[in-house]
């Protein structure tokens, strides 16, 4: 895997980006959670009132896909920053959650 394609490399790049601008003073859990919520809202706005088919059409068009991808990136980057300042290992937490969900919701063998 390319080093640029890890959560850790993104986290480190975000740390450097914020440090170069002296933004660490603003990157506290509450502020980052609020920024994350705002970016999720912007992602939702890209799909609001569209049918599933219209969303897929939007994603198929390179110009509008880019707009949606930027909102995905904003959400992802704020989530990484929030997890970083809170000391949460996103990969470990995600695996633990899937394991809990697997126990809570075992697969059904019945077809309905």
Phi and psi in degrees as a GROMACS rama.xvg file:
@    title "Ramachandran Plot"
@    xaxis  label "Phi"
@    yaxis  label "Psi"
@TYPE xy
-64.5334  135.139  UNK-2
-57.4805  -28.822  UNK-3
-72.8657  -8.33358  UNK-4
-106.001  29.3782  UNK-5
-117.333  155.235  UNK-6
-62.193  -38.0059  UNK-7
-62.2567  -41.0078  UNK-8
-67.5906  -36.9027  UNK-9
-66.6889  -43.1591  UNK-10
-57.9087  -46.4713  UNK-11
-64.6308  -39.7311  UNK-12
-65.2483  -40.9461  UNK-13
-64.4036  -40.4076  UNK-14
-58.516  -46.7002  UNK-15
-64.0536  -41.6272  UNK-16
-60.0776  -48.0513  UNK-17
-67.3073  -41.2559  UNK-18
-63.736  -39.8082  UNK-19
-64.1655  -20.9368  UNK-20
-110.046  4.12842  UNK-21
56.0341  42.4691  UNK-22
-93.3456  -5.57919  UNK-23
-54.6201  -32.9761  UNK-24
-61.1283  -23.6612  UNK-25
-97.8339  -15.265  UNK-26
-89.9153  68.2635  UNK-27
-105.271  158.618  UNK-28
-51.1619  -48.5711  UNK-29
-62.4342  -45.5128  UNK-30
-63.0752  -43.3118  UNK-31
-68.1238  -37.331  UNK-32
-63.9693  -39.9157  UNK-33
-66.8983  -41.2467  UNK-34
-64.5196  -39.9109  UNK-35
-60.9671  -45.8917  UNK-36
-60.6882  -40.7288  UNK-37
-62.2847  -42.1714  UNK-38
-69.2219  -35.0781  UNK-39
-61.9891  -39.9927  UNK-40
-60.3894  -40.4086  UNK-41
-67.1163  -36.5632  UNK-42
-64.7302  -44.2235  UNK-43
-60.651  -38.8551  UNK-44
-61.6592  -28.7504  UNK-45
-67.0483  -19.3855  UNK-46
-119.189  -6.41308  UNK-47
-58.4434  134.712  UNK-48
69.3002  5.32306  UNK-49
-93.9538  148.625  UNK-50
-75.1124  166.533  UNK-51
-57.7034  -41.3144  UNK-52
-60.8843  -42.2289  UNK-53
-65.8622  -34.944  UNK-54
-63.3346  -46.2711  UNK-55
-63.5945  -36.2427  UNK-56
-64.0259  -41.788  UNK-57
-61.6831  -40.8112  UNK-58
-71.7931  -23.3821  UNK-59
-78.2047  -21.1314  UNK-60
-87.2222  122.95  UNK-61
-57.4023  -37.4483  UNK-62
-68.2441  -48.5489  UNK-63
-76.6318  -28.9853  UNK-64
-60.3102  -42.3744  UNK-65
-58.3817  -41.4975  UNK-66
-61.7635  -43.5256  UNK-67
-67.5001  -42.3971  UNK-68
-61.0768  -36.9473  UNK-69
-63.8398  -36.2376  UNK-70
-70.0576  -40.1446  UNK-71
-57.7268  -45.445  UNK-72
-61.7949  -43.5051  UNK-73
-58.7508  -44.4993  UNK-74
-61.7214  -48.0899  UNK-75
-61.9617  -45.056  UNK-76
-66.8727  -41.9926  UNK-77
-65.6893  -36.3787  UNK-78
-63.4292  -42.7205  UNK-79
-61.5828  -44.6703  UNK-80
-63.8292  -42.7667  UNK-81
-63.2835  -45.9186  UNK-82
-61.5416  -38.8909  UNK-83
-61.7664  -51.0555  UNK-84
-69.3002  -21.2965  UNK-85
-94.0262  -3.37917  UNK-86
70.0689  32.6097  UNK-87
-100.993  129.074  UNK-88
-86.4483  104.89  UNK-89
-60.6787  -40.8653  UNK-90
-65.2899  -47.4085  UNK-91
-62.7096  -44.605  UNK-92
-62.6332  -39.4178  UNK-93
-66.9781  -43.8329  UNK-94
-62.6874  -41.7806  UNK-95
-62.3776  -40.05  UNK-96
-66.1077  -42.7569  UNK-97
-62.5527  -40.769  UNK-98
-61.7723  -45.6548  UNK-99
-61.4972  -43.2038  UNK-100
-65.3488  -35.8131  UNK-101
-63.0899  -38.7468  UNK-102
-70.7994  -39.7093  UNK-103
-72.7261  -33.5598  UNK-104
-127.561  74.1688  UNK-105
-64.489  151.014  UNK-106
-62.9909  144.071  UNK-107
-98.063  137.027  UNK-108
-95.5138  -0.164543  UNK-109
-90.0656  145.726  UNK-110
-110.514  125.095  UNK-111
